Each structure stands twice: as structure tokens, then as C-alpha cells.
Amino acid sequence: MAFAKDIVGELDILQKYILYLLHAKKDEPVKGSLWLQKELFLSSKLDKELGSEADFEAYLQGPYSEEIDEALNDLRTLGFVYIDRWGPIRLSAEGSEISKLIEDELKLDIKEHLEEMKSFLNDMSEEELLAFIYGAYPEMAIHSVKFAQINKKRLPLAKQLYKKGKISLGRAAEVAGLKIEKFLESVRQ
């Protein structure tokens, strides 16, 4: 156990956040790299240190952090995470043990926020995820290669997210690019 505590001391903030995010919801895997990036992007809005270290920028599919990709690859090299090529990212047994120690050092509000982000985004489809992010943070869509495709589907994607209870009426209207009244009218049809 002392060895594991030494390892935790050597990890940077991004690695700790990634490990805890993967540990959240009883070690449920994160759906993929796109979801991991977006879950940490939203979490960085609460934690300025995470935001500063991750240095998110508008990229091909919205907010992206090269630093997070590097931290994730380092964790894979250490044997703490498994990354399927186009599938889920999950903890190894060693990663699970390390993440339990990290849990003790993170602030409660950060842990709760990471849990919420994982619950909120992890079960969205790729299109739903991108529609939500592009609607909420349009400045992050400026270099997106998928913006035109998602933009054409904004209304049905906003309706799906609203009907699933994922987003509020106001946020759904924002994602759809409509005033609340117009969005409600489209939902009723």
C-alpha cells in the first residue's frame, strides 16, 4: 500500500482526474476518448486548476486537450488503464486501486462533479454529445469537422436530449438554436 501511495504522489492533476473519472460510478468505463475529453472539459469549468492544466482548445470535434491525451497515454503505459481503439476506456485492477487512493485526496465537490459529468454524458450518442457541447459552447465548434453535420440535426438532437431528461427546456432550445417558444412548439408537433 505504501508503494501505491508513492505512485499517487507522482501523478499529475490530469492523471488523477482521469483515474477518478474512470473510477466514478463503480469503475464504469468511459465510452471513448471523445466522451473523456468532454467530461473533463465540463469539469474544468468548476475546477480552474484542471482547466489551466488541460488547456482546452477548439479542435476537430469541439473542446480538446492534447495534455489530457498525453496523460491518458501515460496511464496506459503505466498499466492503469485499458484503451480500446474505438471503444471504452476502463481501469485496470492496479488503476482501480490507485484511483481509490486518489478519491481520498480530491475535494468532495470535484468528486461529485466528475460523477455527474460521467452520468450526464457517458450514455449520450456521439451526435447528442456534440450537439450539446456545440450548443452550450459554440466557441468550441469553430474548427469542428462535424459541425455542419450536427448543425443540420440540431433540432431532432435537442428534442431527443430534452425528452430523455438530459437537458432543460432552456438548454434544449439553445442546442436547437431556437427561442423557447419555437422549440416548445416543435416538441408538441
VODO-923262 format. One record per residue: residue in three letters; x, y, z of N, C-alpha, C in turn. Coordinates in Angstrom, 1 decimal. Each point is the difference from the previous one (the first is absolute). Layout:
// VODO-923262
{pt Ala; {X; Y; Z}; {X; Y; Z}; {X; Y; Z}};
...
This chain:
// VODO-923262
{pt Met; {0.8; -1.2; 0.0}; {-0.8; 1.2; 0.0}; {0.9; 1.3; 0.0}};
{pt Ala; {1.1; -0.1; 0.7}; {0.9; 1.2; 0.0}; {0.5; 0.3; -1.4}};
{pt Phe; {0.3; -1.1; -0.8}; {0.4; 0.2; -1.4}; {-1.1; 0.7; -0.8}};
{pt Ala; {-1.2; -0.4; 0.2}; {-1.1; 0.7; -0.7}; {-0.1; 1.4; 0.4}};
{pt Lys; {0.2; 0.4; 1.3}; {-0.1; 1.4; 0.4}; {1.2; 0.8; -0.7}};
{pt Asp; {1.1; -0.6; -0.1}; {1.1; 0.6; -0.7}; {-0.3; 0.3; -1.5}};
{pt Ile; {-0.7; -0.9; -0.6}; {-0.4; 0.1; -1.4}; {-1.0; 1.2; -0.1}};
{pt Val; {-1.0; 0.1; 0.9}; {-1.0; 1.1; 0.0}; {0.8; 1.3; 0.1}};
{pt Gly; {1.0; 0.1; 0.8}; {0.8; 1.2; 0.2}; {0.7; 0.4; -1.3}};
{pt Glu; {0.3; -0.9; -0.9}; {0.7; 0.3; -1.2}; {-1.0; 0.4; -1.2}};
{pt Leu; {-1.2; -0.3; 0.2}; {-1.0; 0.3; -1.1}; {-0.3; 1.5; 0.0}};
{pt Asp; {-0.2; 0.5; -1.2}; {-0.4; 1.5; -0.2}; {-1.5; 0.1; 0.2}};
{pt Ile; {-0.5; 1.2; 0.0}; {-1.4; 0.2; 0.2}; {-0.9; -0.6; -1.1}};
{pt Leu; {0.5; 0.1; -1.3}; {-0.8; -0.6; -1.1}; {-0.1; -1.5; 0.2}};
{pt Gln; {1.1; -0.6; 0.3}; {-0.1; -1.5; 0.2}; {-0.9; -0.4; 1.2}};
{pt Lys; {0.0; 0.8; 1.0}; {-0.9; -0.3; 1.2}; {-1.4; 0.2; -0.4}};
{pt Tyr; {-0.3; 1.1; -0.7}; {-1.4; 0.2; -0.5}; {-0.5; -1.1; -0.9}};
{pt Ile; {0.9; -0.4; -0.9}; {-0.4; -1.1; -0.9}; {-0.3; -1.3; 0.8}};
{pt Leu; {0.9; -0.3; 0.9}; {-0.2; -1.2; 0.8}; {-1.3; 0.0; 0.8}};
{pt Tyr; {-0.2; 1.2; 0.6}; {-1.2; 0.1; 0.8}; {-1.3; -0.1; -0.9}};
{pt Leu; {0.1; 0.7; -1.1}; {-1.2; -0.1; -0.9}; {-0.3; -1.4; -0.4}};
{pt Leu; {1.1; -0.8; -0.3}; {-0.2; -1.4; -0.4}; {-0.5; -0.8; 1.2}};
{pt His; {0.3; 0.4; 1.2}; {-0.4; -0.7; 1.2}; {-1.4; 0.4; 0.4}};
{pt Ala; {-0.5; 1.1; -0.4}; {-1.4; 0.5; 0.3}; {-1.0; -1.0; -0.5}};
{pt Lys; {-1.1; -0.1; 0.7}; {-1.1; -0.9; -0.3}; {0.5; -1.5; 0.0}};
{pt Lys; {0.7; -0.3; 1.0}; {0.4; -1.4; 0.2}; {0.9; -0.5; -1.1}};
{pt Asp; {1.0; 0.8; -0.4}; {0.9; -0.4; -1.1}; {-0.6; -0.2; -1.4}};
{pt Glu; {-1.2; 0.6; -0.2}; {-0.6; -0.1; -1.3}; {0.9; 0.6; -1.0}};
{pt Pro; {0.3; -0.7; -1.1}; {0.9; 0.6; -1.1}; {-0.6; 1.3; -0.5}};
{pt Val; {0.9; 0.8; -0.5}; {-0.4; 1.2; -0.8}; {-0.2; -0.5; -1.4}};
{pt Lys; {-1.0; 0.5; -0.7}; {-0.4; -0.5; -1.3}; {1.1; 0.1; -1.1}};
{pt Gly; {0.9; 0.9; 0.1}; {1.1; 0.2; -0.9}; {0.7; 1.3; 0.3}};
{pt Ser; {1.1; 0.3; -0.8}; {0.8; 1.2; 0.1}; {-0.8; 1.3; -0.1}};
{pt Leu; {-1.0; 0.0; -1.0}; {-0.8; 1.2; -0.2}; {-0.8; 0.3; 1.3}};
{pt Trp; {-0.5; -1.0; 0.6}; {-0.8; 0.2; 1.3}; {0.9; 0.4; 1.1}};
{pt Leu; {1.2; -0.6; 0.1}; {0.9; 0.3; 1.1}; {0.4; 1.5; -0.2}};
{pt Gln; {0.3; 0.5; -1.2}; {0.4; 1.4; -0.2}; {-1.1; 0.9; 0.4}};
{pt Lys; {-1.3; -0.3; -0.4}; {-1.1; 0.9; 0.3}; {-0.3; -0.1; 1.5}};
{pt Glu; {0.0; -1.1; 0.6}; {-0.3; -0.1; 1.5}; {1.0; 0.8; 0.8}};
{pt Leu; {1.3; 0.0; -0.4}; {1.0; 0.8; 0.7}; {-0.1; 1.4; -0.4}};
{pt Phe; {-0.4; 0.3; -1.2}; {-0.2; 1.4; -0.4}; {-1.1; 0.7; 0.9}};
{pt Leu; {-1.1; -0.7; 0.1}; {-1.1; 0.6; 0.8}; {0.5; 0.0; 1.5}};
{pt Ser; {0.8; -0.9; 0.5}; {0.5; 0.0; 1.3}; {1.0; 1.2; 0.2}};
{pt Ser; {0.7; 0.3; -1.0}; {1.0; 1.1; 0.1}; {-0.7; 1.3; 0.2}};
{pt Lys; {-1.3; 0.1; -0.3}; {-0.8; 1.3; 0.3}; {-0.1; 0.2; 1.5}};
{pt Leu; {0.0; -1.1; 0.7}; {-0.1; 0.1; 1.5}; {1.4; 0.2; 0.7}};
{pt Asp; {0.9; -0.7; -0.6}; {1.4; 0.0; 0.6}; {1.0; 0.7; -0.9}};
{pt Lys; {0.3; 1.2; 0.4}; {0.9; 0.9; -0.8}; {1.4; -0.6; -0.2}};
{pt Glu; {0.5; -0.8; 1.0}; {1.3; -0.6; -0.1}; {-0.1; -1.1; -1.1}};
{pt Leu; {-1.0; -0.8; -0.1}; {-0.2; -0.9; -1.0}; {0.0; 0.7; -1.4}};
{pt Gly; {-0.8; 1.0; -0.1}; {-0.1; 0.8; -1.2}; {1.3; 0.5; -0.5}};
{pt Ser; {0.8; 0.5; 1.0}; {1.3; 0.6; -0.4}; {0.9; -1.1; -0.4}};
{pt Glu; {0.1; -1.1; 0.6}; {0.9; -1.1; -0.3}; {-0.4; -0.7; -1.3}};
{pt Ala; {-1.3; -0.1; -0.2}; {-0.5; -0.7; -1.2}; {0.1; 0.9; -1.3}};
{pt Asp; {-0.2; 1.3; 0.2}; {0.1; 0.9; -1.1}; {-0.8; -0.4; -1.2}};
{pt Phe; {-1.3; -0.1; 0.2}; {-0.9; -0.4; -1.1}; {0.0; 1.1; -1.1}};
{pt Glu; {-0.1; -0.5; -1.3}; {-0.1; 0.9; -1.1}; {-1.1; -0.6; -1.0}};
{pt Ala; {-0.5; 0.9; -0.8}; {-0.9; -0.4; -1.0}; {0.8; -0.9; -1.0}};
{pt Tyr; {-0.6; -1.2; -0.4}; {0.7; -0.9; -0.8}; {-1.0; -0.7; -0.9}};
{pt Leu; {0.4; -1.1; -0.6}; {-0.8; -0.7; -1.0}; {-1.3; -0.5; 0.4}};
{pt Gln; {-0.2; -0.3; 1.3}; {-1.3; -0.4; 0.5}; {-0.3; 0.8; 1.3}};
{pt Gly; {0.3; 1.2; 0.0}; {-0.3; 0.9; 1.1}; {1.1; 0.0; 1.0}};
{pt Pro; {-0.2; 0.3; 1.3}; {1.1; 0.2; 0.9}; {0.9; -1.2; 0.1}};
{pt Tyr; {1.3; 0.3; -0.1}; {1.0; -1.1; 0.0}; {1.2; 0.5; 0.8}};
{pt Ser; {0.6; -1.0; 0.7}; {1.2; 0.3; 0.8}; {1.1; -1.0; -0.4}};
{pt Glu; {1.0; 0.4; -0.6}; {1.1; -0.9; -0.3}; {0.7; -0.5; 1.3}};
{pt Glu; {0.0; 0.8; 1.0}; {0.5; -0.4; 1.3}; {-0.8; -1.1; 0.6}};
{pt Ile; {-1.3; -0.1; -0.2}; {-0.8; -1.1; 0.5}; {0.4; -1.2; -0.8}};
{pt Asp; {0.1; 0.1; -1.3}; {0.4; -1.2; -0.8}; {1.4; -0.6; 0.5}};
{pt Glu; {0.9; 0.9; 0.3}; {1.3; -0.4; 0.4}; {-0.1; -0.7; 1.4}};
{pt Ala; {-0.8; 0.6; 0.9}; {-0.1; -0.5; 1.3}; {-0.7; -1.4; -0.1}};
{pt Leu; {-1.0; -0.2; -0.8}; {-0.6; -1.2; -0.2}; {0.9; -1.1; -0.6}};
{pt Asn; {0.8; 0.4; -0.9}; {1.0; -0.9; -0.6}; {1.0; -0.5; 1.1}};
{pt Asp; {0.5; 1.0; 0.8}; {0.9; -0.3; 1.1}; {-0.6; -1.1; 1.0}};
{pt Leu; {-1.3; 0.2; 0.3}; {-0.7; -0.9; 0.9}; {-0.1; -1.4; -0.7}};
{pt Arg; {-0.2; 0.0; -1.3}; {-0.1; -1.3; -0.7}; {1.4; -0.7; 0.1}};
{pt Thr; {1.0; 0.8; -0.2}; {1.4; -0.5; 0.0}; {0.3; -0.6; 1.4}};
{pt Leu; {-0.5; 0.7; 1.0}; {0.2; -0.5; 1.4}; {-0.8; -1.2; 0.3}};
{pt Gly; {-1.0; -0.3; -0.8}; {-0.8; -1.2; 0.2}; {-1.2; 0.3; 0.9}};
{pt Phe; {-0.4; 1.3; 0.1}; {-1.1; 0.3; 0.9}; {-1.3; 0.1; -0.8}};
{pt Val; {0.0; 0.1; -1.3}; {-1.2; 0.1; -0.8}; {0.2; -0.9; -1.3}};
{pt Tyr; {-1.2; -0.4; -0.5}; {0.0; -0.7; -1.3}; {-0.8; 0.9; -0.9}};
{pt Ile; {0.5; 0.1; -1.2}; {-0.6; 0.9; -1.0}; {-0.3; -0.9; -1.2}};
{pt Asp; {-1.3; -0.2; -0.3}; {-0.3; -0.7; -1.2}; {0.0; 1.0; -1.1}};
{pt Arg; {0.4; -0.4; -1.2}; {0.3; 0.9; -1.1}; {-1.2; 1.0; -0.2}};
{pt Trp; {-1.2; -0.5; -0.2}; {-1.1; 0.9; -0.2}; {-1.1; -0.3; 1.0}};
{pt Gly; {0.4; -0.6; 1.1}; {-1.0; -0.3; 1.0}; {0.3; 0.6; 1.4}};
{pt Pro; {-0.5; -0.7; 1.0}; {0.1; 0.5; 1.3}; {1.4; 0.1; 0.6}};
{pt Ile; {0.1; 0.9; 1.0}; {1.3; 0.2; 0.7}; {-0.4; -0.5; 1.4}};
{pt Arg; {0.8; -0.9; 0.6}; {-0.3; -0.6; 1.3}; {1.2; -0.1; 0.8}};
{pt Leu; {-0.2; -0.1; 1.3}; {1.1; -0.2; 1.0}; {0.5; -1.5; 0.0}};
{pt Ser; {1.3; -0.2; 0.2}; {0.5; -1.3; 0.3}; {-0.2; -0.2; 1.5}};
{pt Ala; {0.3; -1.2; 0.4}; {-0.1; -0.3; 1.5}; {1.0; 1.0; 0.8}};
{pt Glu; {1.2; 0.2; -0.6}; {0.9; 0.9; 0.7}; {-0.5; 1.5; 0.0}};
{pt Gly; {-0.6; 0.4; -1.1}; {-0.6; 1.3; -0.2}; {-1.1; 0.2; 1.0}};
{pt Ser; {-0.8; -1.0; 0.2}; {-1.1; 0.0; 0.9}; {0.5; 0.3; 1.5}};
{pt Glu; {1.1; -0.7; 0.3}; {0.5; 0.2; 1.4}; {0.6; 1.4; 0.2}};
{pt Ile; {0.7; 0.5; -1.0}; {0.6; 1.3; 0.0}; {-1.2; 1.0; 0.1}};
{pt Ser; {-1.0; -0.2; -0.8}; {-1.1; 1.0; 0.0}; {-0.7; 0.1; 1.3}};
{pt Lys; {0.0; -1.1; 0.8}; {-0.6; 0.1; 1.3}; {0.8; 0.9; 1.0}};
{pt Leu; {1.3; 0.0; -0.2}; {0.8; 0.9; 0.8}; {-0.2; 1.4; -0.4}};
{pt Ile; {-0.1; 0.2; -1.3}; {-0.3; 1.4; -0.5}; {-1.3; 0.5; 0.5}};
{pt Glu; {-1.0; -0.8; 0.1}; {-1.3; 0.4; 0.5}; {0.2; 0.7; 1.4}};
{pt Asp; {0.9; -0.5; 0.8}; {0.2; 0.6; 1.3}; {0.5; 1.4; 0.0}};
{pt Glu; {0.7; 0.4; -1.1}; {0.7; 1.3; 0.0}; {-0.8; 1.0; -0.8}};
{pt Leu; {-1.0; -0.4; -0.8}; {-0.8; 1.0; -0.8}; {-1.1; 0.6; 0.9}};
{pt Lys; {-0.2; 1.3; -0.3}; {-1.1; 0.7; 0.7}; {-1.4; -0.7; -0.4}};
{pt Leu; {-0.9; 0.0; 1.0}; {-1.3; -0.6; -0.2}; {-0.7; 0.6; -1.2}};
{pt Asp; {0.0; 1.3; -0.1}; {-0.7; 0.6; -1.2}; {0.5; -0.4; -1.3}};
{pt Ile; {1.3; -0.2; -0.1}; {0.7; -0.5; -1.2}; {-0.4; -1.4; -0.3}};
{pt Lys; {0.0; -0.8; 1.0}; {-0.4; -1.4; -0.2}; {-1.5; -0.1; -0.4}};
{pt Glu; {-0.8; 0.8; 0.6}; {-1.4; -0.1; -0.4}; {-0.2; 0.5; -1.4}};
{pt His; {0.7; 1.1; -0.4}; {-0.1; 0.5; -1.3}; {0.5; -1.0; -1.1}};
{pt Leu; {1.1; -0.7; 0.3}; {0.4; -1.0; -0.9}; {-1.0; -1.1; -0.2}};
{pt Glu; {-0.6; -0.4; 1.1}; {-1.0; -1.1; 0.0}; {-1.2; 0.5; -0.9}};
{pt Glu; {-0.4; 1.3; 0.3}; {-1.1; 0.5; -0.8}; {0.3; 0.1; -1.5}};
{pt Met; {1.2; 0.4; -0.3}; {0.4; 0.1; -1.5}; {-0.1; -1.3; -0.6}};
{pt Lys; {0.5; -1.0; 0.7}; {0.0; -1.4; -0.6}; {-1.4; -0.5; -0.2}};
{pt Ser; {-0.8; 0.2; 1.0}; {-1.4; -0.4; -0.1}; {-0.8; 0.8; -1.1}};
{pt Phe; {0.3; 1.2; -0.1}; {-0.6; 0.9; -1.0}; {0.4; -0.3; -1.4}};
{pt Leu; {1.3; -0.1; -0.3}; {0.4; -0.2; -1.4}; {0.3; -1.4; -0.5}};
{pt Asn; {0.3; -0.9; 0.9}; {0.5; -1.3; -0.4}; {-1.0; -0.8; -0.8}};
{pt Asp; {-1.3; 0.2; 0.2}; {-1.0; -0.8; -0.7}; {-0.5; 0.8; -1.2}};
{pt Met; {0.5; 1.1; -0.4}; {-0.4; 0.7; -1.2}; {0.7; -0.6; -1.2}};
{pt Ser; {-0.8; 0.1; -1.1}; {0.7; -0.4; -1.3}; {1.0; 1.1; -0.3}};
{pt Glu; {0.8; -0.3; -1.0}; {1.0; 1.0; -0.4}; {-0.6; 1.2; -0.5}};
{pt Glu; {-1.1; -0.1; -0.8}; {-0.7; 1.2; -0.6}; {-0.7; 0.8; 1.2}};
{pt Glu; {-0.6; -0.7; 0.9}; {-0.6; 0.7; 1.2}; {1.1; 0.8; 0.8}};
{pt Leu; {1.1; -0.7; 0.2}; {1.1; 0.6; 0.7}; {0.5; 1.3; -0.7}};
{pt Leu; {0.3; -0.1; -1.3}; {0.5; 1.1; -0.7}; {-1.1; 1.1; -0.1}};
{pt Ala; {-1.2; -0.3; -0.2}; {-1.1; 1.0; -0.1}; {-0.1; 0.7; 1.3}};
{pt Phe; {0.1; -0.7; 1.1}; {0.0; 0.7; 1.3}; {1.2; 0.9; 0.2}};
{pt Ile; {1.2; -0.5; -0.3}; {1.2; 0.8; 0.2}; {0.0; 1.2; -0.9}};
{pt Tyr; {-0.4; -0.2; -1.3}; {0.0; 1.1; -1.0}; {-1.0; 1.1; 0.4}};
{pt Gly; {-1.2; -0.5; 0.5}; {-1.0; 0.9; 0.4}; {0.3; 0.8; 1.2}};
{pt Ala; {0.7; -0.6; 1.0}; {0.3; 0.6; 1.3}; {1.3; 0.9; -0.2}};
{pt Tyr; {0.9; -0.5; -0.8}; {1.3; 0.7; -0.2}; {0.3; 0.2; -1.5}};
{pt Pro; {-0.7; 0.9; -0.6}; {0.2; 0.1; -1.5}; {1.4; 0.5; -0.4}};
{pt Glu; {0.7; 0.6; 0.9}; {1.3; 0.4; -0.3}; {1.0; -1.2; -0.2}};
{pt Met; {-0.4; -1.1; 0.6}; {0.8; -1.2; -0.1}; {-0.3; -0.8; -1.3}};
{pt Ala; {-1.0; 0.5; -0.8}; {-0.3; -0.7; -1.3}; {0.6; 0.6; -1.2}};
{pt Ile; {0.8; 1.0; 0.2}; {0.5; 0.8; -1.2}; {0.9; -0.8; -0.9}};
{pt His; {0.7; -1.0; 0.5}; {0.8; -0.8; -0.9}; {-0.5; -1.4; -0.2}};
{pt Ser; {-1.2; -0.2; 0.4}; {-0.6; -1.4; 0.0}; {-0.3; -0.5; -1.5}};
{pt Val; {0.4; -1.2; -0.2}; {-0.2; -0.6; -1.3}; {-1.4; -0.6; 0.0}};
{pt Lys; {-0.7; -0.1; 1.1}; {-1.3; -0.6; 0.1}; {-1.1; 1.1; 0.2}};
{pt Phe; {0.4; 1.2; 0.1}; {-1.0; 1.1; 0.3}; {-1.1; 0.0; -1.0}};
{pt Ala; {0.3; 0.0; -1.3}; {-1.1; 0.1; -1.0}; {-0.9; -1.1; 0.1}};
{pt Gln; {0.5; -1.2; 0.2}; {-0.8; -1.2; 0.1}; {-0.9; 0.0; 1.3}};
{pt Ile; {0.5; 0.5; 1.1}; {-0.7; 0.1; 1.2}; {-1.0; 1.1; -0.1}};
{pt Asn; {0.4; 1.1; -0.6}; {-0.9; 1.2; -0.1}; {-1.3; -0.3; -0.7}};
{pt Lys; {0.1; -0.9; -1.0}; {-1.2; -0.4; -0.8}; {-1.0; -0.8; 0.9}};
{pt Lys; {0.5; -0.6; 1.0}; {-0.8; -0.9; 0.9}; {-0.2; 0.7; 1.4}};
{pt Arg; {0.3; 1.2; 0.1}; {-0.1; 0.7; 1.3}; {-1.4; -0.2; 0.7}};
{pt Leu; {-1.1; 0.2; -0.8}; {-1.3; 0.0; 0.6}; {-0.3; -1.4; 0.5}};
{pt Pro; {0.1; -1.1; -0.9}; {-0.4; -1.3; 0.5}; {0.9; -0.5; 1.1}};
{pt Leu; {1.3; 0.4; 0.0}; {0.9; -0.4; 1.1}; {-0.4; 0.7; 1.3}};
{pt Ala; {-0.3; 1.3; -0.1}; {-0.5; 0.7; 1.2}; {-1.2; -0.6; 0.6}};
{pt Lys; {-1.0; -0.4; -0.9}; {-1.2; -0.6; 0.4}; {0.3; -1.3; 0.7}};
{pt Gln; {0.9; -0.8; -0.5}; {0.4; -1.3; 0.6}; {0.5; 0.2; 1.4}};
{pt Leu; {1.0; 1.0; 0.1}; {0.6; 0.2; 1.3}; {-1.0; 0.6; 1.0}};
{pt Tyr; {-1.0; 0.8; -0.5}; {-1.0; 0.5; 0.9}; {-1.0; -1.1; 0.5}};
{pt Lys; {-0.4; -0.8; -1.0}; {-0.9; -1.1; 0.4}; {0.6; -1.0; 0.9}};
{pt Lys; {1.3; -0.2; -0.1}; {0.7; -0.9; 0.9}; {0.2; 0.6; 1.4}};
{pt Gly; {-0.3; 1.3; 0.1}; {0.2; 0.6; 1.3}; {1.5; 0.4; 0.2}};
{pt Lys; {0.8; 0.0; -1.0}; {1.4; 0.3; 0.1}; {0.2; 1.5; 0.1}};
{pt Ile; {-0.8; 0.8; -0.6}; {0.2; 1.5; 0.0}; {-1.4; 0.7; 0.3}};
{pt Ser; {0.2; 1.2; 0.5}; {-1.2; 0.8; 0.3}; {-0.6; 0.5; -1.3}};
{pt Leu; {-1.2; 0.6; 0.1}; {-0.7; 0.6; -1.1}; {0.8; 1.1; -0.6}};
{pt Gly; {0.6; 0.8; 0.9}; {0.8; 1.2; -0.5}; {1.2; -0.5; -0.7}};
{pt Arg; {0.7; -1.0; 0.5}; {1.2; -0.5; -0.6}; {-0.3; -0.7; -1.3}};
{pt Ala; {-1.1; -0.7; -0.1}; {-0.5; -0.7; -1.2}; {-0.2; 1.0; -1.1}};
{pt Ala; {-0.7; 1.1; 0.4}; {-0.2; 1.1; -1.0}; {1.3; 0.6; -0.5}};
{pt Glu; {0.9; 0.1; 0.9}; {1.4; 0.5; -0.4}; {0.7; -0.9; -0.9}};
{pt Val; {-0.1; -1.3; 0.3}; {0.6; -1.0; -0.9}; {-0.6; 0.0; -1.3}};
{pt Ala; {-1.3; 0.1; -0.1}; {-0.8; 0.0; -1.2}; {0.2; 1.3; -0.8}};
{pt Gly; {0.5; 1.1; 0.7}; {0.2; 1.3; -0.6}; {-1.4; 0.7; -0.2}};
{pt Leu; {-0.9; -0.2; 0.9}; {-1.3; 0.6; -0.1}; {-0.4; 0.7; 1.3}};
{pt Lys; {-0.9; 0.9; -0.1}; {-0.6; 0.6; 1.2}; {-0.8; -1.1; 0.7}};
{pt Ile; {-0.2; 0.1; 1.3}; {-0.7; -1.0; 0.8}; {-1.4; -0.3; -0.6}};
{pt Glu; {-0.7; 1.0; -0.3}; {-1.4; -0.1; -0.5}; {0.0; -0.9; -1.3}};
{pt Lys; {0.9; 0.3; -0.9}; {0.1; -0.7; -1.3}; {0.4; -1.5; 0.2}};
{pt Phe; {0.9; -0.2; 1.0}; {0.5; -1.3; 0.3}; {-1.2; -0.8; 0.6}};
{pt Leu; {-0.7; 0.6; 0.9}; {-1.2; -0.7; 0.6}; {-1.0; -0.3; -1.1}};
{pt Glu; {-0.3; 0.9; -0.9}; {-0.9; -0.3; -1.1}; {0.5; -1.2; -0.8}};
{pt Ser; {1.3; -0.1; -0.3}; {0.5; -1.1; -0.7}; {-0.2; -1.3; 0.7}};
{pt Val; {0.2; 0.0; 1.3}; {-0.2; -1.2; 0.9}; {-1.4; -0.5; 0.0}};
{pt Arg; {-0.9; 0.9; 0.0}; {-1.5; -0.3; 0.0}; {-0.4; -0.6; -1.3}};
{pt Gln; {0.7; 0.2; -1.1}; {-0.5; -0.5; -1.3}; {0.2; -1.5; -0.1}};
